[in-house]
Amino acid sequence: MTEPTVIRLRKNEERRLKAGHLWVYANEIDTRQTPLKDLPVGAACVVEDSRGKPLGRALLSPHSLIAARLYSRDVKQELSRSFFKKRIEQALSLRETLFDSPCYRLIFGEADGLPGLVVDRFHDVLVVQTGSGAMESHLDVIVSALDAVLNPSHIIAKNEAAAREIEGMERYTRALKGELLDEISLTENGAHFTAPLAEGQKTGWFYDHRAARQKMAALAKGARVLDVFSYCGGWGVQAALAGAESVTCVDASETAIGYVHRNAELNGVGDKVGSIQGDAFAAMKQLIADGEKYDLVVLDPPAFVKRKKDFKNGLAGYHAINELAMRLVKPGGYLISASCSMHMPADRLLDVVQSSARHIDRSLQVIGYEGQGPDHPVHPAIPETSYLKSWFCRVNFSQ
């Protein structure tokens, strides 16, 4: 057996790893002693501190800002089928403890000890995303391990993220077991959904807001609800099932709006759910011009801050969308304001909501907060794994 590649860190760059983080950035590596440019993508390596003390075993992505991701503190741990199988079984045991239905995020990357890997489960269908060249290079053994643990009818790779191109990876969707499916079915909080796979976002669904959607139910009862950036109706259909008087879903995608209505019918609330297809900002401005008011407005936008350098522009976007939403809430009504950007801390999002309220002479009562669901566990040493936040607010007209 050949000895693994060794990468050595610069002086004092090991502190974050010793505290539990798993990422090694390219600028932390002593490239004079261990050059990166000629190292193979996906190879296992041993990470050493500046004095040569081993810190763990990692997967290499030498062309990425995150040049290596630790997968074990045992420097002898091979990336075998049994290794992946053990990690998958460990992740599965958590989900089976938490959920009655086999619909959840099965693998959440670093938080489940498999950095760069995401697997969502939709009953007996698994959808896999490999977020690094390193994990991509081990896809065959990952599929074999998933098949051994769960024996699903389908395993589908949905790797369409633009970020893959940074590491020179192709973008594709293809079946790894069974045939390629156009859509997937799932249950969430007792509601039934169908969502697009080939044409859908991410893995086809967003399980991360499950807990927040459950919390929303009390506010939706008897309410007139506006669901902005609705995708396939995860919020809106569950609001209707919770007893909303009416729900209007807004999304730019014609495909997503079609699924909103299919899912409303599937759950017997088709008569309560309407839609507006179009740009969210334009749609909200038109609703304001028409004098519309709602008891509950849900804002679940895409990440306006995808990179740190986007923060200023993204912050302006969050301010604009929250102010529009605030204008559509009846006095004493409710706003749920969410962000999925890891670069937008929860306290900054609350600042945005508060300042947006003050800008139009509204006052707020914060009545709740929710993060990502427990199938998206947070690694306590990796703040990047805690990315989702939702503030639940009552909106009052200032006296």
Contacts in CASP RR format, 6 or more apart in sequence:
PFRMAT RR
TARGET T0000
AUTHOR 0000-0000-0000
METHOD contacts of the structure
MODEL  1
MTEPTVIRLRKNEERRLKAGHLWVYANEIDTRQTPLKDLPVGAACVVEDS
RGKPLGRALLSPHSLIAARLYSRDVKQELSRSFFKKRIEQALSLRETLFD
SPCYRLIFGEADGLPGLVVDRFHDVLVVQTGSGAMESHLDVIVSALDAVL
NPSHIIAKNEAAAREIEGMERYTRALKGELLDEISLTENGAHFTAPLAEG
QKTGWFYDHRAARQKMAALAKGARVLDVFSYCGGWGVQAALAGAESVTCV
DASETAIGYVHRNAELNGVGDKVGSIQGDAFAAMKQLIADGEKYDLVVLD
PPAFVKRKKDFKNGLAGYHAINELAMRLVKPGGYLISASCSMHMPADRLL
DVVQSSARHIDRSLQVIGYEGQGPDHPVHPAIPETSYLKSWFCRVNFSQ
4 43 0 8 1.000
4 44 0 8 1.000
4 45 0 8 1.000
4 46 0 8 1.000
4 57 0 8 1.000
4 75 0 8 1.000
5 39 0 8 1.000
5 43 0 8 1.000
5 44 0 8 1.000
5 45 0 8 1.000
5 46 0 8 1.000
5 60 0 8 1.000
6 34 0 8 1.000
6 45 0 8 1.000
6 46 0 8 1.000
6 47 0 8 1.000
6 48 0 8 1.000
7 24 0 8 1.000
7 29 0 8 1.000
7 34 0 8 1.000
7 36 0 8 1.000
7 39 0 8 1.000
7 45 0 8 1.000
7 46 0 8 1.000
7 47 0 8 1.000
7 48 0 8 1.000
7 58 0 8 1.000
7 60 0 8 1.000
7 67 0 8 1.000
7 68 0 8 1.000
8 29 0 8 1.000
8 30 0 8 1.000
8 33 0 8 1.000
8 34 0 8 1.000
8 48 0 8 1.000
8 49 0 8 1.000
8 50 0 8 1.000
8 52 0 8 1.000
9 17 0 8 1.000
9 24 0 8 1.000
9 28 0 8 1.000
9 29 0 8 1.000
9 30 0 8 1.000
9 47 0 8 1.000
9 48 0 8 1.000
9 49 0 8 1.000
9 50 0 8 1.000
9 55 0 8 1.000
10 28 0 8 1.000
10 29 0 8 1.000
10 30 0 8 1.000
10 50 0 8 1.000
11 50 0 8 1.000
12 50 0 8 1.000
13 28 0 8 1.000
13 29 0 8 1.000
13 49 0 8 1.000
13 50 0 8 1.000
14 49 0 8 1.000
14 50 0 8 1.000
14 55 0 8 1.000
16 23 0 8 1.000
17 24 0 8 1.000
17 47 0 8 1.000
17 55 0 8 1.000
17 70 0 8 1.000
18 55 0 8 1.000
19 381 0 8 1.000
20 381 0 8 1.000
20 382 0 8 1.000
21 381 0 8 1.000
21 382 0 8 1.000
22 58 0 8 1.000
22 69 0 8 1.000
22 70 0 8 1.000
22 71 0 8 1.000
22 110 0 8 1.000
22 113 0 8 1.000
22 115 0 8 1.000
22 379 0 8 1.000
22 381 0 8 1.000
22 382 0 8 1.000
23 66 0 8 1.000
23 68 0 8 1.000
23 69 0 8 1.000
23 70 0 8 1.000
23 110 0 8 1.000
23 115 0 8 1.000
23 382 0 8 1.000
24 47 0 8 1.000
24 58 0 8 1.000
24 66 0 8 1.000
24 67 0 8 1.000
24 68 0 8 1.000
24 69 0 8 1.000
24 70 0 8 1.000
25 65 0 8 1.000
25 66 0 8 1.000
25 67 0 8 1.000
26 36 0 8 1.000
26 62 0 8 1.000
26 64 0 8 1.000
26 65 0 8 1.000
26 66 0 8 1.000
26 67 0 8 1.000
29 36 0 8 1.000
29 67 0 8 1.000
29 68 0 8 1.000
30 50 0 8 1.000
36 62 0 8 1.000
36 67 0 8 1.000
37 62 0 8 1.000
39 45 0 8 1.000
39 60 0 8 1.000
39 62 0 8 1.000
40 60 0 8 1.000
40 62 0 8 1.000
41 60 0 8 1.000
41 61 0 8 1.000
41 62 0 8 1.000
41 63 0 8 1.000
41 133 0 8 1.000
41 134 0 8 1.000
41 137 0 8 1.000
41 167 0 8 1.000
42 59 0 8 1.000
42 60 0 8 1.000
42 61 0 8 1.000
42 132 0 8 1.000
42 133 0 8 1.000
42 134 0 8 1.000
42 135 0 8 1.000
42 136 0 8 1.000
42 137 0 8 1.000
42 138 0 8 1.000
43 59 0 8 1.000
43 60 0 8 1.000
43 134 0 8 1.000
44 57 0 8 1.000
44 58 0 8 1.000
44 59 0 8 1.000
44 60 0 8 1.000
44 78 0 8 1.000
44 79 0 8 1.000
45 57 0 8 1.000
45 58 0 8 1.000
45 59 0 8 1.000
45 60 0 8 1.000
45 68 0 8 1.000
46 54 0 8 1.000
46 56 0 8 1.000
46 57 0 8 1.000
46 58 0 8 1.000
46 75 0 8 1.000
47 54 0 8 1.000
47 55 0 8 1.000
47 56 0 8 1.000
47 57 0 8 1.000
47 58 0 8 1.000
47 68 0 8 1.000
47 70 0 8 1.000
48 54 0 8 1.000
48 55 0 8 1.000
49 55 0 8 1.000
54 75 0 8 1.000
55 70 0 8 1.000
55 73 0 8 1.000
56 70 0 8 1.000
56 72 0 8 1.000
56 73 0 8 1.000
56 74 0 8 1.000
56 75 0 8 1.000
57 70 0 8 1.000
57 71 0 8 1.000
57 72 0 8 1.000
57 73 0 8 1.000
57 74 0 8 1.000
57 75 0 8 1.000
57 76 0 8 1.000
57 77 0 8 1.000
58 68 0 8 1.000
58 69 0 8 1.000
58 70 0 8 1.000
58 71 0 8 1.000
59 68 0 8 1.000
59 69 0 8 1.000
59 71 0 8 1.000
59 79 0 8 1.000
59 115 0 8 1.000
59 132 0 8 1.000
59 134 0 8 1.000
59 135 0 8 1.000
59 138 0 8 1.000
60 67 0 8 1.000
60 68 0 8 1.000
60 134 0 8 1.000
61 67 0 8 1.000
61 68 0 8 1.000
61 69 0 8 1.000
61 132 0 8 1.000
61 133 0 8 1.000
61 134 0 8 1.000
61 167 0 8 1.000
63 166 0 8 1.000
63 167 0 8 1.000
63 168 0 8 1.000
64 132 0 8 1.000
64 133 0 8 1.000
64 166 0 8 1.000
64 167 0 8 1.000
66 132 0 8 1.000
68 134 0 8 1.000
69 110 0 8 1.000
69 115 0 8 1.000
69 116 0 8 1.000
69 132 0 8 1.000
69 134 0 8 1.000
70 115 0 8 1.000
71 77 0 8 1.000
71 79 0 8 1.000
71 113 0 8 1.000
71 114 0 8 1.000
71 115 0 8 1.000
72 83 0 8 1.000
77 83 0 8 1.000
79 138 0 8 1.000
79 141 0 8 1.000
80 141 0 8 1.000
81 141 0 8 1.000
81 144 0 8 1.000
81 145 0 8 1.000
81 148 0 8 1.000
84 114 0 8 1.000
84 138 0 8 1.000
84 141 0 8 1.000
84 142 0 8 1.000
84 144 0 8 1.000
84 145 0 8 1.000
84 146 0 8 1.000
85 145 0 8 1.000
85 148 0 8 1.000
85 149 0 8 1.000
87 107 0 8 1.000
87 112 0 8 1.000
87 113 0 8 1.000
87 114 0 8 1.000
88 106 0 8 1.000
88 107 0 8 1.000
88 114 0 8 1.000
88 145 0 8 1.000
88 146 0 8 1.000
88 149 0 8 1.000
88 150 0 8 1.000
89 149 0 8 1.000
90 112 0 8 1.000
91 106 0 8 1.000
91 107 0 8 1.000
91 108 0 8 1.000
91 112 0 8 1.000
91 114 0 8 1.000
92 106 0 8 1.000
92 149 0 8 1.000
92 150 0 8 1.000
94 374 0 8 1.000
94 375 0 8 1.000
94 377 0 8 1.000
95 104 0 8 1.000
95 105 0 8 1.000
95 106 0 8 1.000
95 121 0 8 1.000
95 375 0 8 1.000
98 104 0 8 1.000
98 374 0 8 1.000
98 375 0 8 1.000
99 375 0 8 1.000
101 123 0 8 1.000
101 187 0 8 1.000
101 190 0 8 1.000
102 121 0 8 1.000
102 123 0 8 1.000
102 124 0 8 1.000
103 121 0 8 1.000
103 122 0 8 1.000
103 123 0 8 1.000
103 186 0 8 1.000
103 187 0 8 1.000
103 188 0 8 1.000
103 207 0 8 1.000
104 120 0 8 1.000
104 121 0 8 1.000
104 207 0 8 1.000
104 375 0 8 1.000
105 118 0 8 1.000
105 119 0 8 1.000
105 120 0 8 1.000
105 121 0 8 1.000
105 207 0 8 1.000
105 208 0 8 1.000
105 375 0 8 1.000
105 376 0 8 1.000
106 119 0 8 1.000
106 120 0 8 1.000
106 121 0 8 1.000
106 126 0 8 1.000
106 375 0 8 1.000
107 114 0 8 1.000
107 117 0 8 1.000
107 118 0 8 1.000
107 119 0 8 1.000
108 118 0 8 1.000
108 375 0 8 1.000
108 376 0 8 1.000
108 377 0 8 1.000
108 385 0 8 1.000
109 115 0 8 1.000
109 116 0 8 1.000
109 117 0 8 1.000
109 118 0 8 1.000
109 385 0 8 1.000
110 116 0 8 1.000
110 379 0 8 1.000
110 382 0 8 1.000
110 384 0 8 1.000
110 385 0 8 1.000
111 376 0 8 1.000
111 377 0 8 1.000
111 378 0 8 1.000
111 379 0 8 1.000
111 382 0 8 1.000
111 385 0 8 1.000
112 377 0 8 1.000
114 135 0 8 1.000
115 132 0 8 1.000
115 135 0 8 1.000
116 130 0 8 1.000
116 131 0 8 1.000
116 132 0 8 1.000
116 134 0 8 1.000
116 135 0 8 1.000
117 128 0 8 1.000
117 129 0 8 1.000
117 130 0 8 1.000
117 131 0 8 1.000
117 135 0 8 1.000
117 142 0 8 1.000
118 128 0 8 1.000
118 129 0 8 1.000
118 131 0 8 1.000
118 203 0 8 1.000
119 126 0 8 1.000
119 127 0 8 1.000
119 128 0 8 1.000
119 129 0 8 1.000
119 146 0 8 1.000
120 126 0 8 1.000
120 127 0 8 1.000
120 203 0 8 1.000
120 204 0 8 1.000
120 205 0 8 1.000
120 207 0 8 1.000
121 150 0 8 1.000
121 152 0 8 1.000
122 184 0 8 1.000
122 185 0 8 1.000
122 186 0 8 1.000
122 205 0 8 1.000
123 185 0 8 1.000
123 186 0 8 1.000
124 150 0 8 1.000
124 152 0 8 1.000
124 153 0 8 1.000
124 154 0 8 1.000
125 152 0 8 1.000
125 153 0 8 1.000
125 154 0 8 1.000
125 155 0 8 1.000
125 156 0 8 1.000
125 181 0 8 1.000
125 184 0 8 1.000
126 146 0 8 1.000
126 150 0 8 1.000
126 152 0 8 1.000
126 154 0 8 1.000
126 155 0 8 1.000
126 156 0 8 1.000
127 156 0 8 1.000
127 157 0 8 1.000
127 158 0 8 1.000
127 184 0 8 1.000
127 197 0 8 1.000
127 203 0 8 1.000
127 204 0 8 1.000
128 139 0 8 1.000
128 142 0 8 1.000
128 143 0 8 1.000
128 146 0 8 1.000
128 155 0 8 1.000
128 156 0 8 1.000
128 157 0 8 1.000
128 158 0 8 1.000
128 176 0 8 1.000
129 157 0 8 1.000
129 158 0 8 1.000
129 159 0 8 1.000
129 161 0 8 1.000
129 202 0 8 1.000
129 203 0 8 1.000
130 136 0 8 1.000
130 139 0 8 1.000
130 142 0 8 1.000
130 157 0 8 1.000
130 159 0 8 1.000
130 169 0 8 1.000
131 159 0 8 1.000
131 161 0 8 1.000
131 163 0 8 1.000
131 164 0 8 1.000
132 167 0 8 1.000
133 167 0 8 1.000
133 168 0 8 1.000
133 169 0 8 1.000
135 142 0 8 1.000
136 159 0 8 1.000
136 169 0 8 1.000
139 157 0 8 1.000
139 176 0 8 1.000
143 155 0 8 1.000
143 176 0 8 1.000
143 177 0 8 1.000
146 152 0 8 1.000
146 155 0 8 1.000
147 155 0 8 1.000
147 177 0 8 1.000
152 177 0 8 1.000
153 177 0 8 1.000
153 178 0 8 1.000
154 175 0 8 1.000
154 177 0 8 1.000
154 178 0 8 1.000
154 179 0 8 1.000
154 181 0 8 1.000
155 175 0 8 1.000
155 176 0 8 1.000
155 177 0 8 1.000
155 178 0 8 1.000
156 173 0 8 1.000
156 174 0 8 1.000
156 175 0 8 1.000
156 176 0 8 1.000
156 180 0 8 1.000
156 181 0 8 1.000
156 197 0 8 1.000
157 172 0 8 1.000
157 173 0 8 1.000
157 174 0 8 1.000
157 175 0 8 1.000
157 176 0 8 1.000
158 173 0 8 1.000
158 197 0 8 1.000
158 202 0 8 1.000
158 203 0 8 1.000
158 204 0 8 1.000
159 169 0 8 1.000
159 170 0 8 1.000
159 171 0 8 1.000
159 172 0 8 1.000
159 173 0 8 1.000
160 171 0 8 1.000
160 172 0 8 1.000
160 173 0 8 1.000
161 171 0 8 1.000
162 171 0 8 1.000
164 170 0 8 1.000
164 171 0 8 1.000
165 171 0 8 1.000
173 180 0 8 1.000
173 197 0 8 1.000
173 198 0 8 1.000
174 180 0 8 1.000
175 181 0 8 1.000
180 198 0 8 1.000
181 197 0 8 1.000
181 198 0 8 1.000
182 196 0 8 1.000
182 197 0 8 1.000
182 198 0 8 1.000
182 199 0 8 1.000
183 194 0 8 1.000
183 195 0 8 1.000
183 196 0 8 1.000
183 197 0 8 1.000
183 198 0 8 1.000
184 194 0 8 1.000
184 195 0 8 1.000
184 197 0 8 1.000
184 204 0 8 1.000
184 205 0 8 1.000
185 192 0 8 1.000
185 193 0 8 1.000
185 194 0 8 1.000
185 195 0 8 1.000
186 192 0 8 1.000
186 193 0 8 1.000
186 195 0 8 1.000
186 205 0 8 1.000
187 193 0 8 1.000
188 207 0 8 1.000
188 210 0 8 1.000
188 213 0 8 1.000
188 234 0 8 1.000
188 238 0 8 1.000
189 210 0 8 1.000
189 213 0 8 1.000
189 214 0 8 1.000
189 217 0 8 1.000
189 238 0 8 1.000
190 241 0 8 1.000
191 234 0 8 1.000
191 237 0 8 1.000
191 238 0 8 1.000
191 241 0 8 1.000
191 263 0 8 1.000
191 267 0 8 1.000
192 263 0 8 1.000
192 266 0 8 1.000
192 267 0 8 1.000
193 205 0 8 1.000
193 232 0 8 1.000
193 233 0 8 1.000
193 234 0 8 1.000
193 237 0 8 1.000
193 263 0 8 1.000
193 266 0 8 1.000
194 232 0 8 1.000
194 259 0 8 1.000
194 262 0 8 1.000
194 263 0 8 1.000
194 266 0 8 1.000
195 204 0 8 1.000
195 205 0 8 1.000
195 232 0 8 1.000
195 259 0 8 1.000
196 204 0 8 1.000
196 232 0 8 1.000
196 255 0 8 1.000
196 256 0 8 1.000
196 259 0 8 1.000
197 203 0 8 1.000
197 204 0 8 1.000
199 255 0 8 1.000
200 255 0 8 1.000
200 256 0 8 1.000
201 231 0 8 1.000
205 232 0 8 1.000
206 231 0 8 1.000
206 234 0 8 1.000
207 373 0 8 1.000
207 375 0 8 1.000
207 376 0 8 1.000
208 340 0 8 1.000
208 372 0 8 1.000
208 373 0 8 1.000
208 376 0 8 1.000
208 388 0 8 1.000
209 234 0 8 1.000
209 235 0 8 1.000
209 300 0 8 1.000
209 338 0 8 1.000
209 372 0 8 1.000
209 373 0 8 1.000
209 388 0 8 1.000
209 390 0 8 1.000
210 373 0 8 1.000
210 375 0 8 1.000
211 370 0 8 1.000
211 371 0 8 1.000
211 372 0 8 1.000
211 373 0 8 1.000
211 374 0 8 1.000
212 336 0 8 1.000
212 338 0 8 1.000
212 370 0 8 1.000
212 371 0 8 1.000
212 390 0 8 1.000
213 234 0 8 1.000
213 235 0 8 1.000
213 238 0 8 1.000
214 238 0 8 1.000
215 368 0 8 1.000
215 370 0 8 1.000
215 392 0 8 1.000
216 235 0 8 1.000
216 238 0 8 1.000
216 239 0 8 1.000
216 242 0 8 1.000
216 296 0 8 1.000
216 298 0 8 1.000
216 336 0 8 1.000
216 392 0 8 1.000
217 238 0 8 1.000
217 239 0 8 1.000
217 242 0 8 1.000
218 242 0 8 1.000
219 295 0 8 1.000
219 296 0 8 1.000
219 334 0 8 1.000
219 336 0 8 1.000
219 392 0 8 1.000
220 238 0 8 1.000
220 239 0 8 1.000
220 240 0 8 1.000
220 242 0 8 1.000
220 243 0 8 1.000
220 244 0 8 1.000
220 296 0 8 1.000
221 242 0 8 1.000
221 243 0 8 1.000
221 244 0 8 1.000
222 243 0 8 1.000
222 244 0 8 1.000
222 245 0 8 1.000
222 295 0 8 1.000
223 239 0 8 1.000
223 243 0 8 1.000
223 244 0 8 1.000
223 245 0 8 1.000
223 294 0 8 1.000
223 295 0 8 1.000
223 296 0 8 1.000
223 334 0 8 1.000
224 244 0 8 1.000
224 245 0 8 1.000
224 246 0 8 1.000
224 293 0 8 1.000
224 294 0 8 1.000
224 295 0 8 1.000
224 296 0 8 1.000
225 236 0 8 1.000
225 239 0 8 1.000
225 240 0 8 1.000
225 244 0 8 1.000
225 246 0 8 1.000
225 247 0 8 1.000
225 248 0 8 1.000
225 294 0 8 1.000
225 295 0 8 1.000
225 296 0 8 1.000
225 297 0 8 1.000
225 298 0 8 1.000
226 247 0 8 1.000
226 248 0 8 1.000
226 250 0 8 1.000
226 287 0 8 1.000
226 292 0 8 1.000
226 294 0 8 1.000
226 296 0 8 1.000
226 297 0 8 1.000
226 298 0 8 1.000
226 325 0 8 1.000
226 328 0 8 1.000
227 233 0 8 1.000
227 234 0 8 1.000
227 235 0 8 1.000
227 236 0 8 1.000
227 239 0 8 1.000
227 247 0 8 1.000
227 248 0 8 1.000
227 249 0 8 1.000
227 250 0 8 1.000
227 298 0 8 1.000
227 300 0 8 1.000
228 250 0 8 1.000
228 280 0 8 1.000
228 283 0 8 1.000
228 284 0 8 1.000
228 297 0 8 1.000
228 298 0 8 1.000
228 299 0 8 1.000
228 300 0 8 1.000
228 301 0 8 1.000
228 321 0 8 1.000
228 325 0 8 1.000
229 250 0 8 1.000
229 251 0 8 1.000
229 280 0 8 1.000
229 299 0 8 1.000
229 300 0 8 1.000
229 301 0 8 1.000
229 302 0 8 1.000
230 236 0 8 1.000
230 249 0 8 1.000
230 250 0 8 1.000
230 251 0 8 1.000
230 256 0 8 1.000
230 257 0 8 1.000
230 260 0 8 1.000
230 275 0 8 1.000
230 300 0 8 1.000
231 251 0 8 1.000
231 253 0 8 1.000
231 256 0 8 1.000
231 259 0 8 1.000
231 300 0 8 1.000
232 256 0 8 1.000
232 259 0 8 1.000
232 260 0 8 1.000
232 263 0 8 1.000
233 249 0 8 1.000
233 256 0 8 1.000
233 259 0 8 1.000
233 260 0 8 1.000
233 263 0 8 1.000
233 264 0 8 1.000
234 263 0 8 1.000
235 298 0 8 1.000
235 300 0 8 1.000
236 244 0 8 1.000
236 247 0 8 1.000
236 249 0 8 1.000
236 260 0 8 1.000
236 273 0 8 1.000
236 298 0 8 1.000
237 247 0 8 1.000
237 260 0 8 1.000
237 263 0 8 1.000
237 264 0 8 1.000
237 267 0 8 1.000
237 269 0 8 1.000
237 273 0 8 1.000
239 247 0 8 1.000
239 296 0 8 1.000
239 298 0 8 1.000
240 247 0 8 1.000
240 264 0 8 1.000
240 267 0 8 1.000
240 269 0 8 1.000
240 270 0 8 1.000
240 272 0 8 1.000
240 273 0 8 1.000
241 267 0 8 1.000
241 269 0 8 1.000
244 272 0 8 1.000
244 296 0 8 1.000
245 272 0 8 1.000
246 272 0 8 1.000
246 273 0 8 1.000
246 274 0 8 1.000
247 269 0 8 1.000
247 272 0 8 1.000
247 273 0 8 1.000
247 274 0 8 1.000
248 273 0 8 1.000
248 274 0 8 1.000
248 275 0 8 1.000
248 276 0 8 1.000
248 294 0 8 1.000
249 257 0 8 1.000
249 260 0 8 1.000
249 273 0 8 1.000
249 274 0 8 1.000
249 275 0 8 1.000
249 276 0 8 1.000
250 275 0 8 1.000
250 276 0 8 1.000
250 277 0 8 1.000
250 278 0 8 1.000
250 280 0 8 1.000
250 283 0 8 1.000
250 284 0 8 1.000
251 257 0 8 1.000
251 260 0 8 1.000
251 275 0 8 1.000
251 277 0 8 1.000
251 278 0 8 1.000
251 280 0 8 1.000
252 277 0 8 1.000
252 278 0 8 1.000
252 279 0 8 1.000
252 280 0 8 1.000
253 277 0 8 1.000
254 277 0 8 1.000
257 275 0 8 1.000
257 277 0 8 1.000
258 275 0 8 1.000
260 273 0 8 1.000
260 274 0 8 1.000
260 275 0 8 1.000
261 270 0 8 1.000
261 273 0 8 1.000
261 274 0 8 1.000
261 275 0 8 1.000
264 270 0 8 1.000
264 272 0 8 1.000
264 273 0 8 1.000
264 274 0 8 1.000
276 283 0 8 1.000
280 301 0 8 1.000
280 321 0 8 1.000
281 320 0 8 1.000
281 321 0 8 1.000
281 324 0 8 1.000
284 321 0 8 1.000
284 324 0 8 1.000
284 325 0 8 1.000
284 328 0 8 1.000
285 324 0 8 1.000
287 328 0 8 1.000
288 324 0 8 1.000
288 327 0 8 1.000
288 328 0 8 1.000
292 328 0 8 1.000
293 328 0 8 1.000
293 329 0 8 1.000
293 330 0 8 1.000
294 328 0 8 1.000
294 329 0 8 1.000
294 330 0 8 1.000
294 333 0 8 1.000
295 329 0 8 1.000
295 330 0 8 1.000
295 333 0 8 1.000
295 334 0 8 1.000
296 329 0 8 1.000
296 333 0 8 1.000
296 334 0 8 1.000
296 335 0 8 1.000
296 336 0 8 1.000
297 325 0 8 1.000
297 328 0 8 1.000
297 329 0 8 1.000
297 334 0 8 1.000
297 335 0 8 1.000
297 336 0 8 1.000
298 336 0 8 1.000
298 338 0 8 1.000
299 321 0 8 1.000
299 322 0 8 1.000
299 325 0 8 1.000
299 335 0 8 1.000
299 336 0 8 1.000
299 337 0 8 1.000
299 338 0 8 1.000
300 336 0 8 1.000
300 338 0 8 1.000
300 340 0 8 1.000
300 390 0 8 1.000
301 318 0 8 1.000
301 321 0 8 1.000
301 338 0 8 1.000
301 339 0 8 1.000
301 340 0 8 1.000
302 340 0 8 1.000
303 339 0 8 1.000
303 340 0 8 1.000
303 341 0 8 1.000
303 344 0 8 1.000
304 310 0 8 1.000
304 313 0 8 1.000
304 314 0 8 1.000
304 315 0 8 1.000
304 317 0 8 1.000
304 318 0 8 1.000
304 339 0 8 1.000
304 341 0 8 1.000
304 344 0 8 1.000
305 311 0 8 1.000
305 314 0 8 1.000
305 315 0 8 1.000
305 341 0 8 1.000
305 343 0 8 1.000
305 344 0 8 1.000
306 341 0 8 1.000
306 343 0 8 1.000
307 343 0 8 1.000
308 343 0 8 1.000
310 343 0 8 1.000
311 343 0 8 1.000
311 344 0 8 1.000
315 344 0 8 1.000
315 348 0 8 1.000
315 352 0 8 1.000
318 339 0 8 1.000
318 344 0 8 1.000
318 349 0 8 1.000
318 352 0 8 1.000
319 352 0 8 1.000
319 355 0 8 1.000
319 356 0 8 1.000
322 335 0 8 1.000
322 337 0 8 1.000
322 352 0 8 1.000
322 353 0 8 1.000
322 356 0 8 1.000
323 356 0 8 1.000
323 359 0 8 1.000
323 360 0 8 1.000
325 335 0 8 1.000
325 337 0 8 1.000
326 335 0 8 1.000
326 356 0 8 1.000
326 357 0 8 1.000
326 360 0 8 1.000
326 362 0 8 1.000
326 395 0 8 1.000
327 360 0 8 1.000
329 335 0 8 1.000
329 395 0 8 1.000
331 395 0 8 1.000
331 396 0 8 1.000
331 397 0 8 1.000
332 394 0 8 1.000
332 395 0 8 1.000
332 396 0 8 1.000
332 397 0 8 1.000
333 394 0 8 1.000
333 395 0 8 1.000
334 367 0 8 1.000
334 392 0 8 1.000
334 393 0 8 1.000
334 394 0 8 1.000
334 395 0 8 1.000
335 353 0 8 1.000
335 391 0 8 1.000
335 392 0 8 1.000
335 393 0 8 1.000
335 395 0 8 1.000
336 390 0 8 1.000
336 391 0 8 1.000
336 392 0 8 1.000
336 393 0 8 1.000
337 349 0 8 1.000
337 352 0 8 1.000
337 353 0 8 1.000
337 390 0 8 1.000
337 391 0 8 1.000
337 393 0 8 1.000
338 388 0 8 1.000
338 389 0 8 1.000
338 390 0 8 1.000
338 391 0 8 1.000
339 349 0 8 1.000
339 388 0 8 1.000
339 389 0 8 1.000
340 387 0 8 1.000
340 388 0 8 1.000
341 387 0 8 1.000
342 383 0 8 1.000
342 384 0 8 1.000
342 386 0 8 1.000
342 387 0 8 1.000
344 389 0 8 1.000
346 369 0 8 1.000
346 389 0 8 1.000
346 391 0 8 1.000
349 389 0 8 1.000
349 391 0 8 1.000
350 366 0 8 1.000
350 391 0 8 1.000
353 364 0 8 1.000
353 391 0 8 1.000
353 393 0 8 1.000
354 364 0 8 1.000
357 363 0 8 1.000
357 364 0 8 1.000
357 393 0 8 1.000
357 395 0 8 1.000
361 397 0 8 1.000
361 398 0 8 1.000
362 395 0 8 1.000
362 396 0 8 1.000
362 397 0 8 1.000
362 398 0 8 1.000
363 395 0 8 1.000
363 396 0 8 1.000
363 397 0 8 1.000
363 398 0 8 1.000
364 393 0 8 1.000
364 394 0 8 1.000
364 395 0 8 1.000
364 396 0 8 1.000
365 393 0 8 1.000
365 394 0 8 1.000
365 396 0 8 1.000
366 391 0 8 1.000
366 392 0 8 1.000
366 393 0 8 1.000
367 392 0 8 1.000
367 393 0 8 1.000
367 394 0 8 1.000
368 391 0 8 1.000
368 392 0 8 1.000
368 393 0 8 1.000
369 389 0 8 1.000
369 390 0 8 1.000
369 391 0 8 1.000
369 392 0 8 1.000
370 389 0 8 1.000
370 390 0 8 1.000
370 392 0 8 1.000
371 386 0 8 1.000
371 388 0 8 1.000
371 389 0 8 1.000
371 390 0 8 1.000
372 378 0 8 1.000
372 386 0 8 1.000
372 387 0 8 1.000
372 388 0 8 1.000
373 388 0 8 1.000
376 385 0 8 1.000
376 388 0 8 1.000
377 385 0 8 1.000
378 385 0 8 1.000
378 386 0 8 1.000
379 385 0 8 1.000
END
